[in-house]
């Protein structure tokens, strides 16, 4: 049996779906070459187009190590990024201490006051004045401030 007869048999088996990957590779190589039999020329473009769609590593399947496969998964990468973020936030929260905000600042009669006792004293006097006038609501206070009836 010559090479062309063998290719004809492989083409027939290919069309029936009975070829192995090695046999298909042989067909792709044959039709990619320049020495194609005249009766097989109509099939040339068909097999060339299939050969271009094949991935180069189609025949060689290497098993990747489990760790490499695990690291390439988007879910694992997302989990690792979340854990890293939690660690950074947790450590940063322990190291960064905000300043205590136990200061008081107010402007009383156009005077800047920072003593908490003075501010609280003025607030107490203002609340007592409001309750003595009998106007406990905001509307009454605004009328007093702006002088509108």
Secondary structure by P-SEA (a helix, b strand, c coil): ccaaaaaaaaaaaaaaccccaaaaaaaaaaaaccccccccccaaaaaaaaaaaccccccbbbbccaaaaaaacaaaaaaaaaaaaaaaaaaaaaacccccccbbbbbccccccccaaaaaaaaaaaaaaaaaaccccaaaaaaaaaccc
